Amino acid sequence: MIAFATTKPAEDLIWLTPAAKLRAVVAQVQDRLDEDLFVLVLAHFPATLASVEQELSANGVPNEFLDGRLSRKNIVPLIDEDNRPKAILVLADSLAPDEFPMEINDTLEGLAILVAERHFLREKDEAIQSFARSLGRPCELVFHLSLHDPLISNFAGDWVKYVLMRLGLDESKAIESKLVAKGIKSAQANLSSGLLSDRAADSAEEWLRLNVPDMAVCS
């Protein structure tokens, strides 16, 4: 059984292409299921979650889309189900962090929370972290990104690609870089300054066109 450090910060894994990112998410889900762990797979946008579901199903990985709010109270029956393992797919805005988080109990079963993208707005990602902290059990939290994600391609700048290529980025390998993670955070902060609204969207590209049209860069 994998032991998760209760204070382990969220991890960013950056991939060369969207296809490589999807393959990595599927592989990590399967690895965690093989360890008999409960797995939550999140995305901020329905189009991203649909792509993940399609890739999981194409690879024979058991999964189920959960519609509706997900809180500490109603996640416990899911974790305790006898028919695990399977991955539960949830939109990030369906998470309901508890107002009064429990202290981490290391005797409780841990879970993996795998996120298929970062949002343009940092607070959306921080809400996922708040949800994980509110569960009162050890959690692994990993964000998967690709260089083609609009947040990186439009806002983090060419220097990110340059750094990653210098680090020897290969499609089958992820880059874990504190410098890049810092750049992503900076890009989110800069984008917030031009935010006109936070209208719901099916995809990251649509969200950008609707809410920050002056800062959108055509690829």
N, C-alpha and C positions, 0 to 999 in steps of 0.2 A: 504494500500500500504506500502511495506517495504521501509524504508528510509535508504539509504546507506550513511555512512559517506564518504566524498570525500577523506579524508586522511587515510582511513582504510587500513592497510597493508594487503598483501596477507596472506591467512590462509592455514595452512597445517592440513589436517585431515588424520590420519593414522589408517588403518583397519587391522584386523587380517589376513584376506584371500582376494584373488582377487575377489571371489564371493561376499564377504561382501562389498568390495569397489564398485563393479558394482551396487549392490542393493542400496547403499548409493547415488551414482551419480544419478540413476533413481529417487529415492525418492526426492532428492534435486531439480532436474529438474522439477518434477511434482509440488512440493511446489511453486517454482517460477512461473510456468505457471499458477497455481491457483491464484496467486496474479496479474495475467495479465501482467507479466514482460517479456521482451525479454530475451531469454537465448541463449548464445553461449556455445557449448560444444566442448572442444578442446582436442587433444591428439598429442603427438609428433610423434607417429608411427601409420601407417595405421592399423596394426593388433589390436592395442588398440582401435582405433576409430571404427573399425568394430565390436568389442565386445560390445562396448557401444551402437552402433546402433541396434544390435541384441537384447540387453536387453531392450532398450527403446521400440522397436517394439513389443517384446513379452509381454510387460506390457501395450500396447495400448497407449503409450505416443507419440503424433504427433511429427515427426522429419523430417528433410530434410538435406541431405548432400550437402554442397556448394563446388563446384569445382572451383578453380581459386583464384586469389588474393582478399583479403578482407582488405579494407582501411576505413578510416573515411568517405570518399566520397561515397562509395557504400554500407556502412552499414546503412546509414540513410534511404534509401527506404525500407530496410528490417524491420527496427524498426517501420516504419510508415505504414506498410501493414495493411489493414483492416481485413485480415483473420487470424491474430494471435489469440491465442497463439500457438506457436510451437517452438521446439528446433532446432537450426541451428548447424549442425556438421561441423567442419572445422579442417583441419590439421594445427598445430601451425606454420609450416613454410610457410603457405599461408598468414599469417598476414603481413600487410604492415603499420607499425607505421608511422604517419605523421611526416615529418621533423620539422614542426612548430606546436607543440601541442597547442590546444586551452585552455584557462582558463576554469576551471570547472564551468558549468552553472547548478546550482541546480534546475532550473525550467524545465530543460530537463528531459525526461523520463530516469530513470536509467535502467541498464541492469546487468544481472548476467553472469559472465564468469567462467565456471566450467571446470577444467582441470583434466583429468583422470590419470595423472602421472606427475612426474618430470623427466626432462632429466638428463643425466649424466653430461652435461655441463651446468654450471650455467647461462651462457649467453643466452642459449636457453629459459630458464624460464624468465630471465630478459627482453627478447624481448617481451614476452607476457605482462609483466607489463608496458613496454613502449607503447605498443599498447593500453592498457586500459587507460593510462594517456593521450594519444593523442586524445581520442574521445571527450573530452570536456564535458562529462556528468558523473554523479555519477555511479560508477561501484563497484560491489562485485566480488572479485577474490578469488577463492578457489581451492587449489590443493588437489586431493585425491590420497593417496598412500596406499599400503598394505605391510605387512612385507615380502611378497614374491616378490615384485618388485625387479629386479636385483640391482638397486641402493642401496637398503637397505640390501638385503640378501648377496650381494657380498662385499659391501664396508663400510657400516655403522657399521658393527661388531655385535657380539653377545650381546654387552652391551646394544644396542638399544632394542633388544627383552627383555633383562632382565629388563630394566627400564620400558618398557611398561607393562610387566606382573606384576611387582611390583605395577604399577599404577592401576591394576585391569582391564586389557584389556579384553573385551568381544566382541564376533563377531558382536554383534548388536550395539556396541558403538564405537565411534571414540576416539582416544587419541589426545588431543591438548597439546603439550608440547614444550615449548621454547627450552628445552635442546635437545630434539630429532630434532627439526628444525635446531638447531645449528649443530648437528651431521651430518645431511643430507648435509648442506652447506659445512662442512669440508670434507665429503666424495667426493663431487663434485670437490673440490679444489685438493684433493689428486689424484683423477683419472686423472685430466687434465695433471698432471705431466708425466703420462705414455702414453699420447695420441699419436698415430701414424698417424691418419688421422681422417676425419669426413665424411666417406662414408655413403651414404643413405642406410637405412635398413627398412625392413617391421616391425620388432619388436625390442624391447629393447634388447632381448637376441642376436639377429643377429647383432645389432649395436655393441654390446660389443665384439663379436667374430671378427668382421671385423676391429675394430678400436683400441681396447686395449686388444689384445689376451693374453699378458703376465699377465694381471691383472684379467682375467676372472676366476671365480671359478665355477667348476662344482657342480651342486646341486645334 
